[in-house]
Structures are given as C-alpha cells and as structure tokens.
Amino acid sequence: MAARSKARRRAFQILFEADQRGTSVQEVLADQIRLHRADAQQPPVGDFTMQLVEGYAEHVARIDELIATYAVDWELDRMPAADRNIVRLAAYELIWEDGTPDAVAIDEAVQLAKEFSTDDSPAFVNGLLGRFKDLKPRLRRDADA
C-alpha cells in the first residue's frame, strides 16, 4: 500500500475514533502521538496524516454542513459512521488540498468504503464526492468568503 494511502487510512481511523468517542480529532491525534512516544512499537503518526486530520479539524463545521446539504435523504447522524468519516476526510482533501488530484481523493475514499463499510457505501461515497467535485469552485469560494 502506498504511503499516502496508509496516511489516509490512518487519518480516517482517527476521525472514526473521535466520532465514536464523542471527542475532537485533535484529542485523538494527540493520543496517538503520545502512544507512539510511550511505546516505540506503535507506529508514528506521519506528516500527511497530521496534515489531513488538522485540515479537517479546521473546516469541520463547513464540511458537515456540505454533507448535510448534499447527502440526499441522509441525515449526518443517521449515516453509517464509517461513511460519514470517509466522506468528511475526502471532502476536506477534495476541496482544500491542492496537492491531491480530485480523482485520487475520490478513488481513495471509495477504497476505504469498500474496506470499512457496507456493500452500498462505495457508490454512496463516490456519488456524494462526485457532486462535491462538480461544485468545488463554488464550494471553495463560499468557504473562503
């Protein structure tokens, strides 16, 4: 598995854990960093993972607003937790990470959905992120305003 794919997977796991614990992603990220410092057997948190988690944390309210607006017939809190966090992470990367091609962000999210969620999840994730991709110029402009 490529380094960036591993970083995305780790970032997703941090978002998912924070969601399940009802705490901030920053707190879970700090816990993961402390865990590695205390036990060298634990994998370190890489720079790209930190970049994704911190970037998501910076835009969390806007990302959840976008998901709630464009996830047709799905309320954010009723969405499967894995899907919710995969889309959150990918929405951040798609809209705010200029170094990642749109197709890569979407494909990586679909792969995470295949691995961690239901049989219907890859199509849902792909469709919602495809909508964000189509609206990206407007979404970025609105976010920067």
C-alpha positions as CSV (number, residue, x, y, z in Angstrom):
1,M,0.0,0.0,0.0
2,A,1.4,3.4,-0.9
3,A,2.5,5.8,1.8
4,R,-0.3,8.3,1.1
5,S,-2.9,5.6,1.1
6,K,-1.7,4.5,4.5
7,A,-1.8,8.1,5.7
8,R,-5.4,8.4,4.6
9,R,-6.3,5.2,6.2
10,R,-4.8,6.3,9.5
11,A,-6.5,9.7,9.2
12,F,-9.8,8.0,8.6
13,Q,-9.2,5.8,11.7
14,I,-8.5,8.9,13.8
15,L,-11.7,10.6,12.6
16,F,-13.7,7.5,13.2
17,E,-12.3,7.0,16.7
18,A,-13.1,10.6,17.6
19,D,-16.6,10.2,16.2
20,Q,-17.2,7.1,18.3
21,R,-15.7,8.5,21.5
22,G,-17.5,11.8,21.0
23,T,-14.3,13.8,21.3
24,S,-12.3,16.1,19.0
25,V,-10.0,14.7,16.3
26,Q,-7.2,16.8,17.8
27,E,-7.6,14.9,21.1
28,V,-7.4,11.5,19.3
29,L,-4.4,12.7,17.2
30,A,-2.6,13.8,20.4
31,D,-3.4,10.5,22.0
32,Q,-1.9,8.6,19.0
33,I,1.3,10.8,19.1
34,R,1.6,10.2,22.9
35,L,1.0,6.4,22.4
36,H,3.9,6.3,19.9
37,R,6.2,8.2,22.2
38,A,5.4,5.9,25.1
39,D,5.7,2.7,23.0
40,A,8.1,2.7,20.1
41,Q,6.3,-0.5,18.8
42,Q,3.3,1.7,18.0
43,P,3.5,3.3,14.5
44,P,4.3,7.0,14.4
45,V,1.7,9.5,13.1
46,G,3.1,10.6,9.7
47,D,3.1,14.2,8.4
48,F,0.5,13.7,5.8
49,T,-1.9,12.0,8.3
50,M,-1.4,15.0,10.6
51,Q,-2.0,17.4,7.7
52,L,-5.3,15.7,6.8
53,V,-6.6,15.5,10.4
54,E,-5.6,19.1,11.2
55,G,-7.0,20.3,7.9
56,Y,-10.3,18.5,8.5
57,A,-10.4,19.9,12.0
58,E,-10.0,23.5,10.6
59,H,-13.0,23.0,8.3
60,V,-15.2,20.6,10.3
61,A,-18.3,22.8,10.5
62,R,-18.3,23.6,6.8
63,I,-17.6,20.0,5.8
64,D,-20.5,18.7,8.0
65,E,-22.7,21.5,6.5
66,L,-21.9,20.4,3.0
67,I,-22.5,16.7,3.7
68,A,-25.9,17.6,5.4
69,T,-26.8,19.7,2.4
70,Y,-25.8,17.3,-0.4
71,A,-26.3,13.8,1.0
72,V,-29.8,13.4,-0.4
73,D,-32.2,11.6,2.0
74,W,-29.4,11.1,4.6
75,E,-29.1,13.0,7.8
76,L,-25.5,13.2,9.0
77,D,-26.2,11.4,12.3
78,R,-28.1,8.6,10.7
79,M,-25.4,7.9,8.1
80,P,-23.1,4.9,8.9
81,A,-20.2,6.1,11.0
82,A,-17.6,4.8,8.6
83,D,-19.3,6.5,5.6
84,R,-19.6,9.8,7.5
85,N,-16.0,9.9,8.4
86,I,-14.7,8.7,5.0
87,V,-16.7,11.5,3.3
88,R,-15.5,14.0,5.9
89,L,-11.9,13.2,5.2
90,A,-12.3,13.0,1.5
91,A,-14.3,16.3,1.3
92,Y,-11.5,18.1,3.1
93,E,-8.9,16.6,0.8
94,L,-11.0,17.2,-2.3
95,I,-11.9,20.9,-1.6
96,W,-8.9,22.2,0.3
97,E,-5.9,20.0,-0.5
98,D,-4.5,21.4,-3.8
99,G,-1.7,18.7,-3.9
100,T,-4.2,15.9,-4.4
101,P,-5.8,15.3,-7.8
102,D,-9.6,15.1,-7.4
103,A,-9.8,11.6,-8.9
104,V,-7.2,10.3,-6.4
105,A,-9.1,11.7,-3.4
106,I,-12.4,10.2,-4.6
107,D,-10.8,6.8,-5.5
108,E,-9.0,6.5,-2.2
109,A,-12.3,7.3,-0.4
110,V,-14.1,4.6,-2.4
111,Q,-11.4,2.1,-1.5
112,L,-11.8,3.0,2.2
113,A,-15.6,2.5,1.9
114,K,-15.0,-0.9,0.2
115,E,-12.8,-2.0,3.1
116,F,-14.6,-0.5,6.1
117,S,-18.2,-0.1,5.3
118,T,-21.3,-1.7,3.6
119,D,-21.7,-3.0,0.1
120,D,-23.7,0.1,-0.8
121,S,-21.2,2.5,0.7
122,P,-18.7,2.8,-2.3
123,A,-21.5,4.0,-4.6
124,F,-22.8,6.5,-2.0
125,V,-19.3,7.8,-1.3
126,N,-18.5,8.1,-5.0
127,G,-21.7,9.9,-5.8
128,L,-21.5,12.4,-3.0
129,L,-17.9,13.2,-3.6
130,G,-18.6,13.4,-7.3
131,R,-21.1,16.1,-6.5
132,F,-18.6,18.0,-4.4
133,K,-16.0,17.7,-7.2
134,D,-18.5,19.3,-9.6
135,L,-19.3,22.1,-7.2
136,K,-15.7,22.5,-6.0
137,P,-15.0,26.0,-7.4
138,R,-18.2,27.4,-5.8
139,L,-17.6,25.4,-2.5
140,R,-14.1,26.8,-2.2
141,R,-15.2,30.3,-3.0
142,D,-18.1,30.1,-0.4
143,A,-15.7,28.6,2.2
144,D,-13.1,31.4,1.7
145,A,-15.8,34.2,1.9
